[in-house]
Amino acid sequence: MDHQPPAQTCFPRSAYLICLTPFPLLAYLGLESYGVDYRAFYLAGKAVLQGLDPYLNHIAISSDFYGPINAELAYYSGWKYPPLSSYFFAPFALLPYEMSKAIFIFLSFCIAASVLAVAIHFSKRTLPPESVLIALVSFPIVATVERGQIEIALVSLAVIAVYLISRGSILVGIALIFVLASVKVYPFLLALIALRMGRSSQWRSLTGALISFALILGLTCVFTPSNWQHSFRERMAIEFDRVPGKVLASLPADSGVIEGSSTVRSSDSRNLIHSHDFVFGFGNPLLTRQTFVAGLLGLAGVVSSLYVNRHQALFQQSLALMPWINIANPLSWIMGLVWYLPLFFYSYGRLSPRIRFLACLPLILPPALNASAYLAAVITLVIARCYKPEPAVGIA
C-alpha cells in the first residue's frame, strides 16, 4: 500500500478559545496609546462636521484640532487620504476622542473576527488555532492597534472582495475593491487578479472597474468641495517629512508632547502614550522618496506573483497579491504587514512545521530591521511550492 500524507487536522471548536487570550493585552494597549494615526482620521471627521478642509491644520481655530506627531504646527493636517473617505469618519468625530478611538478599534476587530470565523467554518476547522494566536501577538497587529490604523478592517473587507471574485461575483467584488481604494489608494492593485481570468470574466472585471471608478469620481466631484480636492493633490505631492509652514508660533498650553517622555497632552483626552518603539519600521525603506519606482516594483511583483502561482486556486492567487501593496506604497509602515496575514492563514496549515517558522518571520522580526515587508513579498513567490502534498482521494 502506498503511503499517503495525512489530511489536514480538524480542530474542535474549543481549541479556538485560546485565540481570545491576546485581546485583554490589545485592549489595554489601545486604551493607553494616543493612536496618532487614528487622531488624523478623527480630526478629518471633525473638520467635515464643521465645514472645514480636512487636509489643513486647524489648531489655530481650537486646540481640539491638535494632531500630535503627524501634524503638530505644520500647515497640513495628518489626513492624506482621498477626499470622499473624509465623510466616513464624521460619525466617529461626534464622540469624545477616547471613546471614539475605542469604538473604532472594537469595530475593526469585530469585522476581522467575523471574517475569520467564517473562514474557520468553511475550512472545516482546519485553520490551526496557533496561527491565529501568532497573528494576534505579531508586530503588525500590535502596531496597528497602538497607532489606531484602519488596516485590519481594510484587509478583512479585501478578503471578502477577492473571495466574491473567486466565486464568480465579479462585479460586486471589483466594486468593493474600489470602495477600499477610495479610503487608501493602493488596494486597487487587487483588481489585477482579473489577468488570471477568462476573457468574459476580464470584460466583466473591466466593466466593474470602470463603473466603480466613474461612480467614485462622480461622488467625489459632487460631494467634496473643490478646495478639498486641491488640498489633496497638493498634500500627495509633498514628502512625508517635509510638510511646510507653521500655523502658530507655538502650541497651545494644553497641547503637546510632554518633555522628556513619550506622553501627549491634549485638550480632549487624558495624557496618553504617543509611540512605542515597536511601531517604527518601514515597509519599503529603500524607496520612501521614489513613488514612481515603488509603484513599478509593486506592479512587477503583482505580475510575478500571478505567474508563479498560476496553477493555484484563484482565491490563493488573490491573497498572494496582497503583500505587494506594501512594496507599491513607498510610505508603508510595519502596520502594512497586516496585508500578509490572509496568505499566512491560508498557507500555515498546508506547510510542514519547519517551513511554518519561515512563514512567521515577517510577523515576528523586529520592525526596526525594515525587512519584514520585503520578506513577505518574497514568500508570496515561493510559498506554494512548500505546501505539503494533498492526500490522494480513493475511487470506489
C-alpha positions as CSV (number, residue, x, y, z in Angstrom):
1,M,0.0,0.0,0.0
2,D,1.4,3.4,-0.9
3,H,1.8,5.8,2.0
4,Q,-0.3,8.9,1.7
5,P,0.3,12.1,3.7
6,P,-2.3,12.7,6.4
7,A,-5.2,15.1,5.7
8,Q,-5.3,18.4,7.5
9,T,-6.3,18.2,11.1
10,C,-9.9,19.2,12.0
11,F,-9.7,21.1,15.3
12,P,-12.6,21.2,17.9
13,R,-14.3,24.5,18.4
14,S,-13.0,24.7,21.9
15,A,-9.4,24.7,20.5
16,Y,-10.1,28.3,19.2
17,L,-10.8,29.7,22.7
18,I,-7.0,30.1,23.2
19,C,-7.2,32.8,20.4
20,L,-9.1,35.1,22.8
21,T,-6.2,35.4,25.2
22,P,-4.4,38.3,23.5
23,F,-7.4,40.6,23.5
24,P,-7.0,42.0,27.0
25,L,-3.4,42.9,26.1
26,L,-4.5,44.5,22.8
27,A,-7.4,46.4,24.6
28,Y,-5.0,47.7,27.2
29,L,-2.5,48.8,24.5
30,G,-5.3,50.5,22.5
31,L,-6.6,52.4,25.6
32,E,-3.2,53.6,26.9
33,S,-2.0,54.7,23.4
34,Y,-2.9,58.0,21.9
35,G,-3.4,56.5,18.4
36,V,-1.7,59.2,16.4
37,D,-2.9,57.8,13.1
38,Y,-6.5,57.5,14.3
39,R,-6.2,61.0,15.5
40,A,-5.7,62.1,11.9
41,F,-8.9,60.2,10.9
42,Y,-10.8,61.7,13.8
43,L,-9.8,65.3,13.1
44,A,-10.7,64.8,9.4
45,G,-14.2,63.8,10.5
46,K,-14.2,66.8,12.9
47,A,-13.3,69.2,10.1
48,V,-16.0,67.8,7.9
49,L,-18.6,68.3,10.7
50,Q,-17.5,72.0,11.0
51,G,-17.3,72.6,7.2
52,L,-13.5,72.9,7.2
53,D,-10.9,71.5,4.9
54,P,-9.8,68.2,6.4
55,Y,-6.3,68.4,4.9
56,L,-5.4,71.7,6.7
57,N,-4.3,72.0,10.3
58,H,-6.9,74.0,12.2
59,I,-5.2,74.2,15.6
60,A,-5.3,78.0,15.3
61,I,-9.1,77.7,15.5
62,S,-9.2,75.4,18.5
63,S,-6.7,73.3,20.4
64,D,-9.2,70.4,20.0
65,F,-7.7,70.2,16.5
66,Y,-4.2,69.3,17.8
67,G,-2.7,66.4,15.9
68,P,0.4,65.1,17.6
69,I,3.4,63.7,15.6
70,N,1.5,63.7,12.2
71,A,0.7,67.4,12.2
72,E,1.9,69.4,15.3
73,L,2.1,73.0,13.9
74,A,2.5,72.2,10.2
75,Y,0.3,73.8,7.6
76,Y,-1.3,70.5,6.7
77,S,-3.0,68.0,9.0
78,G,-2.1,64.3,9.2
79,W,-5.0,63.4,6.9
80,K,-3.8,62.4,3.4
81,Y,-6.4,60.0,2.0
82,P,-8.9,60.5,-0.8
83,P,-11.5,63.3,-0.2
84,L,-14.6,61.2,-0.2
85,S,-13.3,59.0,2.6
86,S,-13.3,62.1,4.9
87,Y,-17.1,61.6,5.4
88,F,-16.6,58.1,6.7
89,F,-15.0,59.4,9.9
90,A,-17.6,62.2,10.6
91,P,-19.8,59.9,12.8
92,F,-16.8,58.9,14.9
93,A,-16.0,62.6,15.4
94,L,-19.3,63.1,17.1
95,L,-18.0,61.2,20.1
96,P,-15.3,62.2,22.6
97,Y,-11.9,61.2,21.3
98,E,-11.0,58.3,23.6
99,M,-14.5,56.8,23.3
100,S,-14.3,57.2,19.5
101,K,-10.9,55.5,19.3
102,A,-12.0,52.6,21.5
103,I,-15.2,52.0,19.4
104,F,-13.1,52.2,16.2
105,I,-10.7,49.5,17.4
106,F,-13.5,47.4,18.7
107,L,-15.4,47.5,15.3
108,S,-12.1,46.7,13.4
109,F,-11.7,43.6,15.5
110,C,-15.4,42.7,15.1
111,I,-15.1,42.8,11.3
112,A,-11.9,40.7,11.4
113,A,-13.3,38.2,13.8
114,S,-16.4,37.7,11.7
115,V,-14.4,37.1,8.5
116,L,-12.0,34.8,10.4
117,A,-15.0,32.9,11.9
118,V,-16.5,32.3,8.5
119,A,-13.1,31.2,7.2
120,I,-12.7,28.7,10.0
121,H,-16.2,27.4,9.3
122,F,-15.7,26.9,5.6
123,S,-12.3,25.4,6.1
124,K,-14.0,22.8,8.3
125,R,-11.9,24.0,11.2
126,T,-8.6,23.1,9.6
127,L,-7.1,26.5,10.3
128,P,-4.6,25.9,13.2
129,P,-5.5,28.0,16.3
130,E,-1.8,28.7,16.8
131,S,-1.7,30.6,13.6
132,V,-4.4,33.0,14.8
133,L,-2.6,33.3,18.1
134,I,0.7,34.1,16.4
135,A,-1.0,36.8,14.3
136,L,-2.7,38.5,17.2
137,V,0.6,39.0,19.1
138,S,2.6,39.8,16.0
139,F,4.2,43.2,15.5
140,P,1.8,44.3,12.6
141,I,-1.3,43.8,14.7
142,V,0.2,45.3,17.9
143,A,1.4,48.3,15.9
144,T,-1.9,48.7,14.1
145,V,-3.8,48.8,17.4
146,E,-1.2,51.2,19.0
147,R,-1.3,53.5,16.0
148,G,-5.1,53.3,15.5
149,Q,-4.7,52.4,11.8
150,I,-7.6,51.1,9.6
151,E,-5.7,48.2,8.0
152,I,-7.4,45.5,10.0
153,A,-10.8,46.5,8.6
154,L,-9.5,47.1,5.1
155,V,-7.8,43.8,4.8
156,S,-10.8,41.9,6.2
157,L,-13.0,43.5,3.6
158,A,-10.4,42.9,0.9
159,V,-10.6,39.2,1.7
160,I,-14.4,39.3,1.2
161,A,-13.9,41.1,-2.1
162,V,-11.4,38.6,-3.6
163,Y,-13.5,35.7,-2.3
164,L,-16.5,37.1,-4.1
165,I,-14.5,37.4,-7.3
166,S,-13.2,33.8,-7.0
167,R,-16.8,32.6,-6.6
168,G,-18.0,34.4,-9.7
169,S,-19.5,37.6,-8.2
170,I,-17.0,39.7,-10.1
171,L,-18.9,43.0,-10.4
172,V,-19.6,43.1,-6.6
173,G,-16.0,42.1,-5.7
174,I,-14.4,44.6,-8.0
175,A,-16.8,47.3,-6.7
176,L,-15.7,46.5,-3.1
177,I,-12.1,46.8,-4.1
178,F,-12.6,50.2,-5.5
179,V,-14.5,51.3,-2.4
180,L,-11.4,50.2,-0.3
181,A,-9.2,52.2,-2.8
182,S,-11.3,55.3,-2.1
183,V,-10.1,55.0,1.5
184,K,-6.5,54.0,0.8
185,V,-5.5,54.1,-2.9
186,Y,-3.2,51.0,-3.2
187,P,-5.8,48.2,-2.7
188,F,-6.8,48.8,-6.3
189,L,-3.9,46.5,-7.2
190,L,-6.1,43.6,-6.2
191,A,-8.2,44.2,-9.2
192,L,-5.3,42.9,-11.3
193,I,-6.4,39.4,-10.4
194,A,-8.6,39.7,-13.5
195,L,-5.5,39.0,-15.5
196,R,-5.8,35.3,-14.4
197,M,-9.5,35.0,-15.5
198,G,-11.1,34.0,-18.8
199,R,-11.9,36.6,-21.5
200,S,-15.5,37.1,-20.5
201,S,-14.6,37.5,-16.8
202,Q,-11.9,40.0,-17.8
203,W,-14.5,42.1,-19.6
204,R,-16.8,41.9,-16.6
205,S,-13.9,43.0,-14.3
206,L,-13.1,45.9,-16.6
207,T,-16.7,46.9,-16.7
208,G,-17.0,46.8,-12.9
209,A,-13.7,48.7,-12.6
210,L,-14.8,51.5,-15.0
211,I,-18.3,51.8,-13.4
212,S,-16.8,51.9,-9.9
213,F,-14.1,54.4,-10.8
214,A,-16.6,56.7,-12.5
215,L,-19.1,56.4,-9.6
216,I,-16.4,57.3,-7.0
217,L,-15.1,60.1,-9.1
218,G,-18.6,61.5,-9.7
219,L,-19.4,61.3,-6.0
220,T,-16.1,63.0,-5.2
221,C,-16.9,65.9,-7.6
222,V,-20.4,66.3,-6.3
223,F,-20.0,65.9,-2.6
224,T,-16.5,67.1,-1.8
225,P,-15.6,70.9,-2.2
226,S,-13.1,71.8,-4.9
227,N,-10.7,73.2,-2.2
228,W,-10.6,69.7,-0.6
229,Q,-9.7,68.1,-3.9
230,H,-7.0,70.8,-4.5
231,S,-5.6,70.3,-1.0
232,F,-5.5,66.5,-1.5
233,R,-3.5,66.9,-4.7
234,E,-1.1,69.3,-3.0
235,R,-0.7,67.0,0.0
236,M,0.1,64.0,-2.1
237,A,2.9,65.9,-3.8
238,I,4.7,66.6,-0.5
239,E,7.1,64.2,1.0
240,F,6.0,62.8,4.4
241,D,8.8,64.5,6.4
242,R,8.8,67.8,4.5
243,V,5.4,69.3,5.3
244,P,5.9,73.1,5.1
245,G,4.9,76.0,7.3
246,K,3.7,76.8,10.8
247,V,0.1,77.8,11.6
248,L,1.1,79.1,15.0
249,A,4.3,80.3,16.7
250,S,3.9,77.7,19.4
251,L,1.4,75.1,20.6
252,P,-1.4,76.0,23.0
253,A,-0.6,75.4,26.7
254,D,-2.9,72.4,26.8
255,S,-1.3,70.6,23.8
256,G,2.0,68.9,23.0
257,V,4.4,66.1,23.8
258,I,5.4,66.3,27.4
259,E,9.1,67.0,27.5
260,G,11.3,64.0,28.4
261,S,8.5,61.5,27.8
262,S,6.5,59.7,25.1
263,T,3.3,61.1,26.5
264,V,1.0,63.5,24.7
265,R,-1.1,66.2,26.4
266,S,-4.2,67.4,24.5
267,S,-7.3,69.3,25.4
268,D,-9.8,66.5,24.7
269,S,-8.2,63.4,26.2
270,R,-6.1,62.2,29.1
271,N,-2.3,62.2,28.8
272,L,-1.6,59.1,26.6
273,I,1.5,57.5,25.1
274,H,2.0,58.6,21.5
275,S,4.5,56.0,20.4
276,H,6.2,52.7,21.4
277,D,9.5,51.7,19.8
278,F,7.9,48.6,18.1
279,V,5.9,50.8,15.7
280,F,9.0,52.3,14.0
281,G,9.6,50.0,11.0
282,F,9.2,50.9,7.3
283,G,7.6,48.6,4.8
284,N,9.6,49.9,1.8
285,P,12.6,51.8,3.3
286,L,14.6,51.8,0.1
287,L,12.0,53.7,-1.9
288,T,10.5,56.1,0.6
289,R,11.1,59.0,-1.8
290,Q,10.6,57.1,-5.1
291,T,6.9,56.9,-5.6
292,F,7.1,56.0,-9.3
293,V,9.8,53.4,-8.8
294,A,7.9,51.8,-5.9
295,G,4.8,51.7,-8.0
296,L,6.6,49.9,-10.8
297,L,8.2,47.5,-8.5
298,G,4.9,46.7,-6.8
299,L,3.3,46.2,-10.2
300,A,6.1,43.9,-11.3
301,G,5.7,41.9,-8.1
302,V,2.0,41.5,-8.7
303,V,2.6,40.2,-12.2
304,S,5.4,37.9,-11.0
305,S,3.2,36.6,-8.2
306,L,0.3,35.9,-10.6
307,Y,2.7,34.0,-12.9
308,V,4.4,31.8,-10.3
309,N,1.1,31.0,-8.6
310,R,-0.8,30.4,-11.9
311,H,-1.5,26.8,-11.0
312,Q,-3.0,27.7,-7.6
313,A,-6.7,28.4,-7.0
314,L,-7.8,31.9,-7.9
315,F,-8.5,32.8,-4.3
316,Q,-5.0,31.9,-3.2
317,Q,-3.5,33.9,-6.1
318,S,-5.5,36.9,-4.9
319,L,-4.2,36.5,-1.3
320,A,-0.6,36.3,-2.7
321,L,-1.1,39.8,-4.3
322,M,-1.9,41.5,-1.0
323,P,1.7,41.8,0.5
324,W,2.8,43.6,-2.7
325,I,0.7,46.6,-1.6
326,N,3.4,47.4,0.9
327,I,6.0,47.4,-1.9
328,A,4.0,49.6,-4.2
329,N,3.4,52.1,-1.4
330,P,6.6,54.0,-0.7
331,L,5.3,55.1,2.7
332,S,4.1,51.8,4.1
333,W,5.0,51.0,7.7
334,I,5.0,47.9,9.8
335,M,1.2,48.1,10.1
336,G,1.0,47.3,6.4
337,L,2.1,43.8,7.2
338,V,-1.5,43.1,8.1
339,W,-1.9,42.6,4.3
340,Y,0.3,39.5,4.7
341,L,-2.0,37.8,7.2
342,P,-4.6,36.4,4.8
343,L,-1.9,34.4,2.9
344,F,-0.4,33.4,6.2
345,F,-3.6,32.0,7.5
346,Y,-4.4,30.2,4.2
347,S,-0.9,28.7,4.0
348,Y,0.0,27.9,7.6
349,G,-1.8,24.5,7.9
350,R,-0.5,23.5,4.4
351,L,3.2,23.8,5.5
352,S,5.4,21.4,7.3
353,P,6.5,22.6,10.8
354,R,10.0,23.7,9.8
355,I,8.6,25.8,6.9
356,R,5.9,27.3,9.2
357,F,8.6,29.1,11.2
358,L,9.8,30.8,8.0
359,A,6.3,31.9,7.2
360,C,6.1,33.5,10.7
361,L,9.3,35.6,10.2
362,P,7.6,38.7,8.6
363,L,5.4,38.8,11.6
364,I,8.0,38.4,14.4
365,L,11.1,40.1,13.0
366,P,11.9,43.3,14.9
367,P,10.3,46.2,12.9
368,A,13.5,48.3,13.2
369,L,15.2,45.8,10.7
370,N,12.9,47.3,8.0
371,A,13.0,43.9,6.3
372,S,9.6,42.3,7.1
373,A,7.6,43.6,4.1
374,Y,10.4,42.6,1.6
375,L,10.5,39.1,3.1
376,A,6.7,38.8,3.0
377,A,6.8,39.7,-0.7
378,V,9.4,37.1,-1.5
379,I,7.4,34.5,0.4
380,T,4.4,35.1,-1.9
381,L,6.6,33.8,-4.8
382,V,7.8,30.6,-3.2
383,I,5.2,29.5,-0.6
384,A,3.0,27.5,-2.8
385,R,6.0,25.3,-3.7
386,C,6.4,24.4,0.0
387,Y,2.8,23.1,0.6
388,K,2.5,19.5,1.8
389,P,1.2,17.1,-0.9
390,E,-2.6,16.8,-0.8
391,P,-3.8,13.3,0.2
392,A,-5.0,11.2,-2.7
393,V,-8.7,10.6,-2.9
394,G,-9.7,7.0,-3.5
395,I,-12.4,6.0,-6.0
396,A,-14.7,3.2,-5.1
